[in-house]
Amino acid sequence: MTCSPSRILHVGRPIVSGLALAALLLSGGALVGARPLAAQVTCDFSDLPGAVWWGTRSQMTAREFASYVAPVYWFSPDEPLLAQRAASGQRSRQLASGRDIMIPEAMPFEDPSDGPVVYYQFDEIVERAGVPTEGWVRDEDDINNSIIDFRSTGAVKLGFFAYFSEEAGLGAHPHDLEAAEFRVGIARSDLEYLSERSDAVCDEPTYVILVISVIAKAHGIVWFWNIVDVDDQTRFPMHLFVEEGKHGLATDKNSDGYFTPGYDVSRHKNDAWGVRDIISQGTLFSGGYQAFMTKVRQDRHRVFPPLPPDSPTRDNFDEPWSDIVADHAVYELRALPPEEAGAHDPGLHHFLSDKAVPDWPKRRYAGDVQGFLDWAYEGQIVKSLGVAARYDGDIGLSFVFPLFIVKNFEIDLAGGGFLVHRMWLSDKGLRDFGWMLMYTPSASRWIDTYLGAGVEWDVTDVLTDPDGEALPEPTTRSDTEFIYEAGVKFRVNLSTSPLRFLGFLTDFWGLRVGIKNSGFSDIEKLTYVFEFGAGVW
C-alpha cells in the first residue's frame, strides 16, 4: 500500500496538540477566521493528515461512522489460527490467505459469520457545551443505528476489538479479545483551525472526521501500549499488526509491513511493546523490543475493513478498491456486546467485563478543559508513583514520581527514557533525607539500568568530643553530601499472576540494586543500595 505523494506535506509534524484540539472543541463551531472563497472552490481535505471523511451531513449512524475509521488487520504469515479447520475439526497444515482468512472471529454466543468479524464500541464522546442538539441519540432497538450529531460532538474515543477463540505460546488460554482505540476529532471547515492546516475551501459548512491518535493496547498494560500520534506521514486506513499466536496489536504508521520503533509509535518508545511474534513459540526475551522479534508481513495476510463507497481512504492504495476486495477478506463490523452476554463462560466474561463500557458511550462536555486534556493525553501518565522499602546501611522508605509531578518527562533525543524525582527517608525516626534526579531508559522493561545524582542530608549522633572524650549529653551533626548512584532495576508484571491483587497501586513490583557514591570530585564512600516495592520506577 502507498499513499499519494500529495498527502505528504510536512514531514513528521503532528496534526494537533491537546491544547489546540481543546481550543477547537471549546470553540463550539463558531465561524472563526474563515477563508474568503476562491474563484475555484475545492472542498477537498485529502491534504489534512488524519482526515477519513468530510461532507455537509451533520449526522451519521454509529456503524457508518465506525466504518470510516476502521483499521486493516495484518497477520503474521505463521499465525496459528490461519490454519483452516476441516470438517473433523482438525486443523490443516495449509495456512489460509486472501479471501479464505476467517479471523478475527465472531464470539461464540453470536450468530456465525461466513467471514471475519471485528467489533466496535464508542467508549466516550466529548460534546460541546451550550449546543441545543444531543451529540448521541441512542437507538434502543439497534445500537448500530444510534445517531452521532456533528453539530454538538467534538471528539470521540472509538474502540475496535478483535476476538480470537484461542491463543498460543507462553500462558496460552481460550478466548482472546484485543483492543485498539482511535481518538477522533470532528471539526467544521469554516474554523480557523482547519483553514490553517488545509488548502480546502468550501462554499458551505463541511464537517471533517479526523483521527488524532491510535492506541493499540498490546497486552493490556498501559506502558506497553503502542501509541501513534497522527502526522503527515500517517496513512489510513490504519494498519494494525496482529502478534503471532498472542494477538497483541501494534500500529503500522505507514503500512509498509515493518515495525519500526520510534516511527510506528510516538509515545514512551522504549516501553512500547511493538509486535513480538517470537513469544508464540514460548520464547521470552527480557528488555525492550528488537527488530528480529517481528516477522515481515505479506500482502495476502491483510484483512480489510468495510469502507463505505465514498470513503476517501479507498484512494490510498496502489490498486482499485474493487480489486482489493476481490483478493482479500473484508470483515463484518458489529457492535461490541455487553459484558453479561459472555457470562456463561468465565474466561470470555473476563475479557468482556474488562473492555465493555456499560450503556456506551460515556459522555463528557468540552467546557471542562482539564477533563479534555486528561482525555487527550491519557496513556502517557498512569500509576507513575513508586514506593519501596530501602536499605543502604540504614532502613528507610523511597519514593519516585514524575519530573513535573503530574506529567512525565521523556527524553526523545537521547534514545528515549525518563527523568524522575527520587526521594528517600531513612535512619532513626526517618531523620535522613535524600533527593536525586534519576534517569531510567524505560518504565516497564523486566531488566533495566538507571543512574542519578543529587544531595543527601545525613544526620549522625555525636557521642564524643574531638579528643575522644565522652560528651555529657549526646548531640547530632548534619552533613550535606553530593551523591551519585548507578545500578539495575528488576521488574515483575503482576497483572496476570495470582498476585494481581497487589496491582491496586501499579502493575509492576520490583527490586533495585545500586551503588551510591558520596562526594563530588572524589570518591569518599561507596554504599550498596537495595530497594524493594511497588512502582514502575
C-alpha positions as CSV (number, residue, x, y, z in Angstrom):
1,M,0.0,0.0,0.0
2,T,1.2,3.5,-0.8
3,C,-0.1,6.9,-0.1
4,S,-0.4,9.6,-2.7
5,P,2.6,11.9,-2.6
6,S,0.3,14.9,-2.5
7,R,-0.7,13.8,1.0
8,I,2.8,14.1,2.5
9,L,3.3,17.8,3.0
10,H,5.2,18.5,6.3
11,V,7.3,15.6,7.4
12,G,6.5,14.2,10.8
13,R,4.5,17.2,12.1
14,P,1.7,16.1,14.4
15,I,-1.7,17.1,13.2
16,V,-2.8,18.5,16.6
17,S,-1.7,19.0,20.2
18,G,-4.0,18.6,23.1
19,L,-4.3,22.3,23.7
20,A,-5.1,23.0,20.0
21,L,-7.8,20.4,19.9
22,A,-9.2,21.6,23.2
23,A,-9.5,25.1,21.7
24,L,-11.2,23.5,18.6
25,L,-13.8,21.7,20.8
26,L,-14.4,24.7,23.0
27,S,-15.0,27.0,20.1
28,G,-18.4,25.4,19.7
29,G,-18.3,25.5,15.9
30,A,-18.1,29.3,15.8
31,L,-17.2,30.9,12.4
32,V,-13.7,32.0,13.3
33,G,-11.2,33.2,10.7
34,A,-12.9,31.5,7.7
35,R,-11.1,32.0,4.4
36,P,-12.7,34.0,1.6
37,L,-14.0,31.8,-1.2
38,A,-11.5,31.3,-4.0
39,A,-12.6,31.6,-7.6
40,Q,-12.3,27.8,-7.9
41,V,-13.9,26.2,-4.9
42,T,-12.2,23.0,-3.9
43,C,-13.6,21.4,-0.8
44,D,-11.1,18.6,-0.6
45,F,-9.4,17.7,2.7
46,S,-7.1,15.0,1.4
47,D,-4.1,17.1,2.4
48,L,-5.2,17.1,6.0
49,P,-3.4,14.3,8.0
50,G,-5.9,12.0,9.7
51,A,-9.0,13.1,7.6
52,V,-11.0,10.0,6.9
53,W,-14.3,11.6,5.8
54,W,-15.7,15.1,5.0
55,G,-19.1,16.2,3.9
56,T,-22.1,18.5,4.6
57,R,-24.1,15.9,6.5
58,S,-24.4,16.8,10.2
59,Q,-25.4,13.3,11.4
60,M,-24.2,9.7,10.9
61,T,-25.2,6.4,12.4
62,A,-22.8,4.7,14.8
63,R,-21.8,1.8,12.5
64,E,-21.3,4.1,9.5
65,F,-19.0,6.4,11.5
66,A,-17.0,3.4,12.7
67,S,-16.7,2.1,9.2
68,Y,-14.9,5.2,8.0
69,V,-12.3,4.9,10.8
70,A,-11.9,1.1,10.9
71,P,-8.4,-0.4,10.6
72,V,-6.8,-3.1,8.5
73,Y,-5.6,-6.2,10.5
74,W,-2.3,-7.6,9.3
75,F,-1.4,-11.2,10.4
76,S,1.9,-13.0,10.6
77,P,2.5,-15.5,7.8
78,D,2.8,-18.1,10.5
79,E,-0.3,-17.2,12.6
80,P,-1.6,-20.5,14.0
81,L,-5.3,-19.5,13.6
82,L,-4.7,-19.2,9.9
83,A,-4.7,-23.0,9.8
84,Q,-8.1,-23.9,8.2
85,R,-10.3,-26.4,10.1
86,A,-11.5,-29.5,8.3
87,A,-15.0,-30.9,8.9
88,S,-13.5,-33.2,11.6
89,G,-12.3,-30.1,13.5
90,Q,-8.7,-30.9,12.8
91,R,-6.5,-28.0,11.5
92,S,-5.0,-28.3,8.1
93,R,-1.3,-27.8,7.6
94,Q,-2.1,-25.2,4.9
95,L,-2.5,-21.7,6.2
96,A,-5.3,-19.5,4.8
97,S,-4.6,-16.3,2.9
98,G,-6.5,-13.7,0.9
99,R,-10.3,-14.2,0.9
100,D,-10.0,-17.5,2.8
101,I,-9.0,-15.8,6.1
102,M,-11.6,-16.3,8.8
103,I,-10.1,-14.3,11.6
104,P,-10.8,-12.2,13.7
105,E,-13.9,-14.3,14.7
106,A,-17.4,-13.9,15.9
107,M,-17.9,-14.5,19.5
108,P,-19.3,-18.0,20.3
109,F,-22.6,-16.8,21.6
110,E,-23.4,-14.7,18.5
111,D,-24.6,-15.6,15.0
112,P,-21.8,-17.2,13.0
113,S,-20.4,-15.4,10.1
114,D,-19.1,-16.5,6.7
115,G,-16.1,-14.2,7.1
116,P,-14.0,-12.3,9.6
117,V,-15.8,-10.2,12.3
118,V,-14.5,-7.1,14.2
119,Y,-16.4,-5.4,17.0
120,Y,-16.6,-1.6,17.7
121,Q,-17.7,0.5,20.7
122,F,-17.9,4.2,21.2
123,D,-16.1,4.4,24.6
124,E,-16.6,8.1,25.1
125,I,-17.9,11.1,23.3
126,V,-17.0,14.7,24.1
127,E,-19.8,17.2,23.5
128,R,-19.6,20.9,23.1
129,A,-21.2,22.8,26.0
130,G,-24.2,25.1,25.2
131,V,-25.3,23.4,22.0
132,P,-29.0,22.6,21.9
133,T,-28.7,19.3,20.0
134,E,-27.7,16.0,21.6
135,G,-24.4,14.6,20.5
136,W,-25.6,11.0,20.9
137,V,-29.1,9.7,20.3
138,R,-29.3,6.0,21.2
139,D,-31.4,3.6,19.2
140,E,-32.7,1.1,21.8
141,D,-33.7,-1.4,19.2
142,D,-30.4,-1.5,17.3
143,I,-27.4,0.4,18.7
144,N,-25.8,0.3,15.3
145,N,-28.4,2.8,14.2
146,S,-27.7,5.2,17.0
147,I,-27.0,8.8,15.8
148,I,-23.9,10.9,16.3
149,D,-24.7,14.6,15.7
150,F,-21.6,16.5,14.5
151,R,-23.1,19.9,15.5
152,S,-22.6,19.1,19.1
153,T,-19.9,16.4,19.2
154,G,-16.3,17.5,19.2
155,A,-14.4,14.2,19.7
156,V,-14.9,10.5,20.3
157,K,-12.9,7.6,21.6
158,L,-13.8,4.8,19.3
159,G,-12.6,1.2,20.2
160,F,-12.2,-1.7,17.8
161,F,-12.0,-5.3,19.2
162,A,-10.7,-8.4,17.6
163,Y,-11.9,-11.7,19.1
164,F,-9.9,-15.0,18.8
165,S,-11.1,-18.3,20.1
166,E,-7.7,-19.2,21.4
167,E,-4.1,-18.1,21.6
168,A,-0.8,-20.0,21.5
169,G,2.5,-19.8,23.3
170,L,3.5,-18.7,26.8
171,G,0.4,-18.7,29.1
172,A,-1.9,-19.8,26.3
173,H,-5.6,-19.8,27.1
174,P,-9.0,-20.0,25.3
175,H,-10.6,-16.7,24.3
176,D,-8.7,-13.5,23.5
177,L,-10.1,-10.1,22.9
178,E,-7.6,-7.4,21.7
179,A,-8.4,-3.7,21.6
180,A,-7.3,-0.7,19.7
181,E,-8.6,2.8,20.5
182,F,-8.9,5.7,17.9
183,R,-9.1,9.2,19.3
184,V,-11.1,11.1,16.7
185,G,-11.9,14.8,16.3
186,I,-14.9,16.3,14.5
187,A,-14.3,19.8,13.1
188,R,-16.1,22.3,10.8
189,S,-14.5,23.6,7.6
190,D,-15.2,27.2,8.5
191,L,-13.0,27.2,11.6
192,E,-9.6,28.9,11.6
193,Y,-8.1,25.6,13.0
194,L,-8.8,23.8,9.7
195,S,-8.1,26.7,7.4
196,E,-4.5,26.9,8.8
197,R,-3.9,23.2,8.2
198,S,-5.6,22.5,4.8
199,D,-5.9,24.2,1.4
200,A,-9.5,23.1,1.2
201,V,-12.1,25.9,0.6
202,C,-15.8,25.0,0.9
203,D,-18.8,27.0,-0.2
204,E,-20.9,25.7,2.6
205,P,-20.1,24.4,6.1
206,T,-18.5,21.0,5.8
207,Y,-17.7,18.6,8.7
208,V,-14.5,16.7,8.8
209,I,-13.7,13.4,10.7
210,L,-10.1,13.3,11.6
211,V,-8.1,10.7,13.6
212,I,-5.8,12.3,16.2
213,S,-4.1,9.3,17.6
214,V,-4.3,5.5,17.6
215,I,-3.6,3.3,20.7
216,A,-3.0,-0.4,20.1
217,K,-3.5,-1.7,23.6
218,A,-1.0,-4.5,23.5
219,H,-1.5,-7.0,26.4
220,G,-3.5,-4.6,28.5
221,I,-0.6,-2.8,30.2
222,V,-0.6,0.9,29.7
223,W,3.2,1.2,29.5
224,F,3.2,-1.5,26.7
225,W,0.6,0.3,24.6
226,N,1.7,1.1,21.0
227,I,0.6,4.7,20.5
228,V,1.0,6.7,17.3
229,D,0.1,10.4,17.1
230,V,-1.1,11.2,13.6
231,D,1.1,13.3,11.4
232,D,1.7,13.9,7.7
233,Q,3.3,10.5,7.2
234,T,0.4,8.5,8.8
235,R,-1.6,6.6,6.2
236,F,-5.2,5.4,6.5
237,P,-6.9,3.1,6.9
238,M,-4.5,2.4,9.8
239,H,-2.8,-0.9,9.6
240,L,-2.6,-2.9,12.8
241,F,-0.1,-5.8,13.2
242,V,-1.5,-8.8,14.9
243,E,1.1,-10.6,17.0
244,E,1.6,-14.2,16.0
245,G,-0.3,-16.5,18.4
246,K,-0.7,-13.9,21.1
247,H,-2.6,-11.4,19.0
248,G,-1.4,-8.2,20.7
249,L,-1.8,-5.2,18.4
250,A,0.7,-2.7,17.1
251,T,0.4,0.3,14.8
252,D,2.0,0.4,11.4
253,K,2.0,4.1,10.7
254,N,3.0,4.0,7.0
255,S,1.6,0.5,6.3
256,D,4.9,-0.9,5.0
257,G,4.7,-4.2,6.8
258,Y,7.7,-3.5,9.0
259,F,7.5,-2.4,12.7
260,T,9.9,0.5,13.2
261,P,10.5,1.6,16.8
262,G,10.3,5.4,17.2
263,Y,8.4,5.7,13.9
264,D,5.4,3.4,14.2
265,V,5.0,4.6,17.8
266,S,5.1,8.2,19.1
267,R,5.0,7.9,22.9
268,H,7.2,6.2,25.5
269,K,9.1,4.4,22.7
270,N,11.3,2.4,24.9
271,D,8.4,0.8,26.7
272,A,6.1,0.2,23.7
273,W,5.6,-3.5,23.2
274,G,5.9,-3.5,19.4
275,V,4.9,-6.8,18.0
276,R,6.8,-9.9,19.2
277,D,6.0,-12.8,17.1
278,I,8.6,-14.9,18.8
279,I,6.7,-15.4,22.0
280,S,4.1,-17.6,20.3
281,Q,6.9,-20.3,20.5
282,G,7.3,-19.8,24.2
283,T,10.4,-17.7,23.8
284,L,10.6,-14.8,26.2
285,F,13.2,-12.1,26.0
286,S,13.9,-9.5,28.6
287,G,14.5,-5.9,27.9
288,G,13.0,-3.8,25.1
289,Y,11.8,-4.5,21.6
290,Q,14.2,-5.7,18.9
291,A,13.6,-5.9,15.2
292,F,14.2,-9.6,14.9
293,M,11.0,-10.2,17.0
294,T,8.7,-9.2,14.2
295,K,8.1,-11.2,11.0
296,V,7.7,-9.2,7.8
297,R,4.1,-9.0,6.8
298,Q,2.9,-10.1,3.4
299,D,0.1,-8.6,1.4
300,R,-2.1,-11.7,1.3
301,H,-2.4,-11.8,5.1
302,R,-4.3,-8.5,5.4
303,V,-8.0,-8.3,6.4
304,F,-9.7,-5.1,5.3
305,P,-12.5,-3.0,6.8
306,P,-15.9,-2.5,5.1
307,L,-15.0,1.1,3.9
308,P,-18.1,2.9,2.6
309,P,-18.3,3.8,-1.1
310,D,-17.4,7.4,-0.5
311,S,-14.5,6.8,1.8
312,P,-11.5,8.9,0.7
313,T,-9.1,6.4,2.1
314,R,-10.1,3.9,-0.6
315,D,-7.8,6.1,-2.9
316,N,-4.8,5.4,-0.7
317,F,-4.0,2.1,-2.3
318,D,-2.0,1.2,-5.4
319,E,-4.9,-0.8,-6.8
320,P,-8.6,-0.1,-7.2
321,W,-10.7,-1.0,-4.2
322,S,-12.7,-3.4,-6.3
323,D,-9.5,-5.4,-6.9
324,I,-8.6,-5.3,-3.2
325,V,-11.9,-6.8,-2.0
326,A,-11.7,-9.4,-4.8
327,D,-8.4,-10.7,-3.4
328,H,-8.7,-10.1,0.3
329,A,-11.1,-10.9,3.2
330,V,-13.3,-8.0,4.3
331,Y,-14.5,-8.2,7.9
332,E,-18.0,-7.6,9.1
333,L,-18.4,-4.7,11.6
334,R,-20.5,-5.4,14.7
335,A,-21.3,-3.5,17.9
336,L,-19.5,-4.9,20.9
337,P,-21.9,-7.0,23.1
338,P,-22.4,-6.1,26.8
339,E,-20.4,-8.0,29.3
340,E,-23.3,-10.1,30.5
341,A,-23.6,-11.7,27.1
342,G,-20.5,-13.7,27.9
343,A,-21.5,-14.6,31.5
344,H,-21.9,-18.3,30.5
345,D,-18.1,-18.6,30.1
346,P,-15.9,-17.2,32.9
347,G,-12.9,-16.9,30.5
348,L,-14.8,-14.9,27.9
349,H,-16.7,-12.9,30.5
350,H,-13.3,-11.7,32.0
351,F,-12.3,-10.1,28.7
352,L,-15.7,-8.5,28.1
353,S,-16.0,-7.1,31.6
354,D,-12.6,-5.5,31.2
355,K,-13.4,-3.8,27.9
356,A,-17.2,-3.3,27.6
357,V,-18.4,0.1,28.6
358,P,-21.9,-0.2,30.2
359,D,-24.5,1.6,28.1
360,W,-21.8,3.1,26.0
361,P,-20.7,5.7,25.3
362,K,-19.6,7.7,28.3
363,R,-20.4,11.4,27.8
364,R,-18.2,14.4,28.7
365,Y,-18.6,18.1,27.9
366,A,-15.9,20.2,26.4
367,G,-16.4,23.0,28.9
368,D,-14.1,21.1,31.2
369,V,-10.7,22.0,29.8
370,Q,-8.7,19.9,32.3
371,G,-11.0,17.0,31.7
372,F,-10.4,17.3,28.0
373,L,-6.6,17.4,28.4
374,D,-6.8,14.3,30.5
375,W,-8.8,12.8,27.6
376,A,-6.1,13.9,25.1
377,Y,-3.1,12.6,27.0
378,E,-4.4,9.5,28.7
379,G,-1.9,6.7,28.3
380,Q,1.1,8.9,29.0
381,I,0.9,9.1,32.7
382,V,-0.7,6.2,34.6
383,K,0.3,4.9,38.0
384,S,3.6,6.7,37.9
385,L,4.3,6.7,41.6
386,G,6.9,4.3,43.0
387,V,7.1,3.4,46.7
388,A,9.7,1.0,48.1
389,A,11.4,-0.2,51.3
390,R,15.1,0.9,51.3
391,Y,18.3,-0.3,52.8
392,D,21.7,1.5,52.4
393,G,23.1,0.7,55.8
394,D,20.1,2.3,57.3
395,I,16.4,1.2,56.9
396,G,14.0,3.6,55.2
397,L,11.5,4.4,52.5
398,S,11.9,5.6,49.0
399,F,9.6,7.5,46.7
400,V,9.8,8.1,42.9
401,F,7.5,10.3,40.9
402,P,7.4,12.2,37.5
403,L,9.7,15.2,37.0
404,F,6.7,17.5,36.5
405,I,4.7,15.8,39.4
406,V,1.6,15.1,37.2
407,K,3.4,14.8,33.9
408,N,6.3,12.5,32.9
409,F,9.3,14.0,31.1
410,E,10.5,11.7,28.3
411,I,13.9,12.3,26.6
412,D,13.4,11.6,22.9
413,L,16.7,12.9,21.6
414,A,18.8,10.7,23.9
415,G,17.4,7.4,22.8
416,G,14.3,7.6,25.0
417,G,13.8,7.3,28.7
418,F,12.5,9.3,31.6
419,L,13.8,11.8,34.1
420,V,12.2,11.4,37.5
421,H,12.5,12.6,41.1
422,R,13.7,10.1,43.7
423,M,13.5,10.9,47.4
424,W,14.1,8.8,50.5
425,L,13.8,9.0,54.3
426,S,16.0,6.7,56.4
427,D,17.8,6.2,59.7
428,K,16.2,6.6,63.2
429,G,12.9,8.3,63.0
430,L,13.5,8.7,59.3
431,R,15.7,11.7,60.1
432,D,17.9,11.4,57.0
433,F,16.6,12.8,53.7
434,G,17.9,12.4,50.2
435,W,16.9,13.6,46.7
436,M,18.2,12.9,43.3
437,L,17.3,13.4,39.7
438,M,17.2,9.9,38.2
439,Y,17.4,8.8,34.6
440,T,15.9,5.4,33.5
441,P,15.6,4.2,29.9
442,S,12.1,2.7,30.4
443,A,9.3,2.2,32.9
444,S,8.4,-1.4,32.1
445,R,11.4,-3.4,31.0
446,W,12.0,-6.5,33.1
447,I,15.7,-5.7,33.5
448,D,16.7,-2.0,33.3
449,T,19.6,0.2,34.2
450,Y,19.4,3.6,35.9
451,L,21.6,6.4,37.1
452,G,21.1,9.5,39.2
453,A,22.7,12.4,41.0
454,G,21.6,14.6,43.9
455,V,22.0,15.6,47.5
456,E,21.7,13.8,50.8
457,W,21.3,15.3,54.3
458,D,22.7,12.8,56.8
459,V,22.2,13.3,60.5
460,T,24.6,11.4,62.8
461,D,24.9,11.0,66.5
462,V,27.9,12.7,68.1
463,L,28.9,11.0,71.4
464,T,32.5,12.2,71.9
465,D,34.5,15.4,71.5
466,P,37.4,15.8,69.2
467,D,39.7,14.3,71.8
468,G,37.7,11.2,72.2
469,E,36.2,12.1,75.5
470,A,32.5,11.3,76.1
471,L,30.2,14.2,75.9
472,P,28.0,14.9,78.9
473,E,25.0,14.9,76.6
474,P,25.0,13.3,73.1
475,T,24.3,15.7,70.3
476,T,23.8,15.3,66.5
477,R,25.6,16.6,63.4
478,S,24.1,17.2,59.9
479,D,26.2,16.7,56.8
480,T,25.3,17.6,53.3
481,E,26.8,15.5,50.6
482,F,26.7,15.2,46.8
483,I,25.7,11.7,45.8
484,Y,25.9,9.7,42.6
485,E,24.2,6.3,42.1
486,A,24.0,3.7,39.3
487,G,22.5,0.3,39.2
488,V,20.0,-2.1,37.9
489,K,16.2,-2.4,38.3
490,F,14.3,-5.7,38.1
491,R,10.6,-5.5,37.4
492,V,7.8,-8.1,37.6
493,N,4.4,-7.6,36.0
494,L,1.8,-9.0,38.4
495,S,-1.3,-8.1,36.3
496,T,-1.7,-11.7,35.0
497,S,-0.3,-13.5,38.0
498,P,-2.0,-14.9,41.2
499,L,-0.7,-11.8,43.0
500,R,-2.6,-9.4,40.7
501,F,-4.5,-8.1,43.7
502,L,-1.3,-6.2,44.6
503,G,-1.8,-4.1,41.5
504,F,-4.0,-1.6,43.3
505,L,-1.1,0.9,43.0
506,T,0.8,-0.4,40.0
507,D,1.0,-3.4,37.7
508,F,4.7,-3.7,38.5
509,W,6.7,-4.6,41.5
510,G,10.5,-4.7,41.6
511,L,13.9,-4.8,43.1
512,R,16.6,-2.1,42.7
513,V,20.3,-2.9,43.3
514,G,22.7,0.1,43.1
515,I,26.0,1.5,44.3
516,K,26.0,5.0,45.8
517,N,29.0,7.3,45.8
518,S,29.2,10.2,48.3
519,G,31.4,13.1,47.2
520,F,31.6,15.2,44.1
521,S,35.1,15.2,42.7
522,D,36.5,12.4,45.0
523,I,35.0,9.1,45.9
524,E,34.6,9.4,49.7
525,K,32.3,6.5,50.4
526,L,30.7,3.7,48.4
527,T,27.5,2.2,49.7
528,Y,25.3,-0.6,48.4
529,V,21.6,0.4,48.0
530,F,18.7,-2.1,47.9
531,E,15.1,-1.2,47.4
532,F,12.0,-3.4,47.0
533,G,8.5,-2.3,46.4
534,A,5.7,-1.2,44.0
535,G,6.0,1.0,41.0
536,V,7.4,1.2,37.5
537,W,10.4,3.3,38.6
